Amino acid sequence: MSERLYIVLDNFSPHLKRTVRDWARANRVTLVFTPTNASWLNRIECHFGAMKKFAMSNSDYSSHEELAAALQTYIRWRNANAADAKLVRVQKRYDFS
C-alpha cells in the first residue's frame, strides 16, 4: 500500500501525545501541525466562523442537546445551500488564505 493520509491539526495538547503519534506512524498517517497562533492556515477554520455566526451567536440554548440540534440543522442547511450568497460572504470573512 503506497497511500498516505495527511491530517492538519492545531497544537491542542492531546494531538501531541505519544499514543497519537504512534498510531499515526503505524497507520501511514502524517500529522501536520499548524504553527502556533496560525489557525487561519487550517482550511476548516472559515467554516467554524460561519457556523458560529449562524448557529451560536445571540443564542441561549438550555442544554447541550439543543445546541447539538441547532448545529446539526445548520450543517444540513449549509450542505444544501453551499452557494448561498450570505454564507459565502461570511466564509470569506474568515478565510485568510
C-alpha positions in Angstrom: 0.0 0.0 0.0 1.5 3.3 -1.1 -1.1 5.8 0.1 -0.5 8.1 2.9 -3.1 10.3 4.8 -2.2 13.8 5.9 -4.1 15.3 8.7 -3.9 19.0 9.5 -4.0 19.7 13.3 -3.8 22.6 15.6 -1.5 22.3 18.6 -4.1 21.0 21.0 -2.1 19.0 23.6 -3.9 15.6 23.1 -2.7 15.7 19.4 0.9 15.7 20.6 0.7 12.6 22.8 2.9 9.6 22.1 -0.1 7.3 21.6 -1.4 9.5 18.8 2.0 9.8 17.2 2.5 6.0 17.4 -1.0 5.3 15.9 -0.3 7.7 13.1 3.1 6.1 12.3 1.6 2.6 12.4 -1.3 3.6 10.0 0.7 5.6 7.4 -0.7 8.9 8.6 1.3 12.1 8.7 0.3 14.7 11.3 0.8 18.2 10.0 0.6 20.8 12.7 -0.3 24.4 12.1 2.1 27.0 13.6 1.1 28.4 17.0 -1.4 31.2 16.6 -1.9 30.5 12.9 -5.2 28.6 13.0 -6.2 30.5 9.9 -3.8 28.2 7.9 -6.2 25.4 8.6 -8.7 25.4 5.8 -11.6 24.3 8.0 -11.5 27.4 10.2 -13.5 29.5 7.8 -16.4 27.0 8.2 -16.3 27.3 12.0 -16.7 31.1 11.8 -19.8 30.8 9.7 -21.2 28.0 11.9 -20.7 30.2 15.0 -22.4 33.2 13.3 -25.4 31.2 12.1 -26.0 28.7 14.8 -24.5 30.1 18.0 -24.5 33.9 18.0 -27.2 35.5 20.1 -28.4 32.1 21.3 -29.4 30.9 24.7 -29.7 27.1 24.4 -30.9 25.5 27.6 -29.0 22.2 27.0 -26.2 20.6 25.1 -28.8 18.6 23.2 -30.5 21.9 22.0 -27.1 23.2 20.9 -26.3 19.9 19.1 -29.6 20.0 17.3 -29.0 23.6 16.2 -25.5 22.7 14.9 -26.9 19.7 13.0 -29.6 21.9 11.5 -27.0 24.4 10.4 -24.8 21.7 8.9 -27.7 20.2 6.9 -28.7 23.7 5.7 -25.1 24.5 4.8 -24.7 21.3 2.8 -27.9 22.0 0.9 -27.0 25.7 0.3 -23.3 25.8 -0.3 -23.6 28.6 -2.8 -25.8 30.8 -0.7 -24.5 34.4 -1.1 -24.7 35.3 2.6 -22.9 32.1 3.6 -20.2 32.6 1.1 -19.7 36.2 2.3 -19.3 35.1 5.9 -16.9 32.3 5.0 -14.8 34.6 3.0 -14.6 36.9 6.0 -12.9 34.1 8.0 -10.8 32.7 5.1 -7.4 34.4 5.2 -5.5 32.2 2.8 
